[in-house]
Amino acid sequence: MGASDATRLGKAKGKASGQGSGLGKDGILEITGELRQLLADVFALYVKTKNFHWHVSGPHFRDYHLLLDEQAQQVFAMTDAIAERARKLGGGTLHSISDIARHQRLKDNDEEHVAAQEMVAELRADNEALTRYLRATHEVCDRHRDVATASLIENWIDETERRTWFLSEIAATN
C-alpha cells in the first residue's frame, strides 16, 4: 500500500469507510484502486468515442455517427456507477482530467484525421482491452469476496462485449 493510497483511505474514514462490507482495508484499497483505473479508462474511451462520432466521414457517415453516439452514451453511463461504488467502499475516485491521464491505460487519439475504418478498428481494440481490464478487476473482487462490485462488472463486461461485437462486424464487412 502506497502512501497516497493510505492517505486516500484515511480521508475516506468517517465518510464512507466500507464498514459493514467485510472487505477489510487491503480489500478496499485494492478494489478501489482497480476501480480508479477502470474509471480513467472508461472516461478515455468515452472521449475517444465522442471524438470519432464528431469527426467520422465517408459513405457510412450516418450509420457510424449514430452508432458511435449510442456507444458513447453507454460508456458514459458506466462512469457514475464506477465512481460511486468506489466511494461506497470507502475509497477515493478521480478528481480531474489530469488524474484521468495519470490512471488511464487506453491511449488517446489526437490525430487530426482518422479514416472511418481506422476508427472502428481502434474502438474495437479499446473495447477488447476494456473487457480484459474488467475481467481482471472482477478477479480482484472475487479474491476479496466483493460480490456487489463483481455483479456490476459482469454487466459492464456484457455491454463491452456487445460494443466489440458490433464494431467487429462492421470491420469485417469492409
N, C-alpha and C positions, 0 to 999 in steps of 0.2 A: 504494500500500500504506500503510495507516494504521499508526500507532504500535502500536495494540493488536494488529493483525494480525501485525506484525513480532515483537512480544513473544510472541504465541501460537506462532508458528513457531519462534522462538528457544528457547522452553521445550520444544518438541517435539523439537528436535535431540537426538540421543543416545537417544531413546526409540523413536520410530517416524518417522524423518525422511523416509520415502518414498524413501530411497536405493534405487536399482535400478529405480525406477518410470520413470525417464526423463522425468518431467513437469516438472522444474525448479521453482525456488522460486515463481515467479509462477504457474505452473500449479497447484501445490499450494495456494497461498493462495486463488486464485480458486475452485477446485473445492471446497475445504473450507469456504470462506465460503458458497458456494451450498448445500452440504450442511447447514450450521448453520441456514440459513433454512428449508430443507426440513424438517429435524427439528423445528424450532419449529412449523411449520405442521401437521406430522403429529401432534404432541402436542396442538395446539389442536383439530384435527379429531377426534382420539380422545376428548378430554374432552367436546366438544360432542355427539358421537355417543352416548357413555355417558349424558350428561345427558338427552338426548332419549329414550334407551332407558328410563331410570328414570322419566321423567315423562310418557311418552305415555299417552293415554287415548282412549276412544272405541270405536266399533263394531269397528274393526280392531285393537284393542289387542294381541291375541296375535300376529298376523302382524307388526305393526310392531315390537313388543317383541323378538321373535326375530330379525327381520331386522337391526335396529339392533345387537343384541348380536353377531351374526355379523360385521357390517361393522366394529364397533369392534375386535373381535379381529383382523381382517385389518389394520386400520390400525395397531394397536399392534405387530403383528408386524414392521412396517417399521422401527420405531424403533431397535432394536439394530443392524440391518444398516447403517442410515444412519450412526449414531454410530461403529460400528466401522470403516466404510470411511474416514471422516474421520481416525480415529486411525491406520489403516494407512498413509494417505498422509502422515502426519506433522503433521496439523493438530489443532486442538482441537475440542471439541464443547461442547454445552450443560452447564451446571453446576447450574441451579436453575430454579424456576418463574419468578422474575423475569428470568432470562436468556431463557427461552422467550418471555415477554411482550415483551422488547426486540426479538426477532427475528421473531416471527410476523407474517404478513400477513393470515391468516384472522382474522376477527373473532369474539370470544366472544359468547355469548348468555346473559345473566344474567337474562332475563325470568322472572318467577315462573310465568307460564302461557303456553304456546305451543301453538296448535292443531296437531293431528297433521299436517294438510296443509301448514301453515307449516313444520313441522319437516322434512318431506320436501323441500319446495322449497328450504329453506336448505341442507340437506345436499347436495342435488343441485348447487346453485350452488357450494358449497365444494369438492366433488369436481371440478367442472369447472375451478375456479380451480387446484386442486392439479395437475390434468393439465397446465395451462398452465405452472405453475412447474416441473414435472418435465421438460417438453419444453425449456424454457429452460435448465435445468441440463444436460440432455443435449447441447444445442448447445455449452455451455461445455466439456463433456467431449470432444466431437468436435473442437473447436478445439485442445485440448491433447493429443489422441490418447489419451485415457484410456478405453480400451475396457472395462475391468473395471467402472468406475463406470457407464458408459453401459449396459452389459448389465444391471446391477441395475435401473437406472432404467427400461429397456424393460419389465421385468416389472411394476414398480410402476405404470407407465402403463396396462398392460393390466388390472391389478386395479382401478385407479381408474376406468377407463372402464367396467368391469363394474358397479361400485357405482353410477356415474352412470346407466347404462342401467336398472338395477333401480329406482332412485329416479324416473327419468323415466317409466317405465311405470306406476308407482304414481300419480304426479302426473297422468298423462294419463287415468286411469280415474276420477278424481274431479272 
